[in-house]
Amino acid sequence: MAEAWRLNKQTLIEALPPGTQMHVFLVFNGRELPTYAQVLPLVQTGIRKLSAVATPPADTPSPPITTTDNPPA
């Protein structure tokens, strides 16, 4: 699972707007260890779905950026 993620995560990283981070963790819950061939398409599907959520539509304005140095009024 870790290898499937490592080899495919760049797709998600490229889909994120500049300056944006996304923290992702994968949890395996099963009795039998799946093969790489079983895990790879599932990880790729998850990355595609996360990429779709991470990429805002072109006509959607970005939310304002606030920092703790300059709190909103």
ABEGO torsion letter per residue (X at the ends): XAAAAAAAAAAAAAABBBGBBBBBBBBBBBABBBBAAAAAAAAAAAAAAAAAAABBBAABBBBBBBBAABBBX
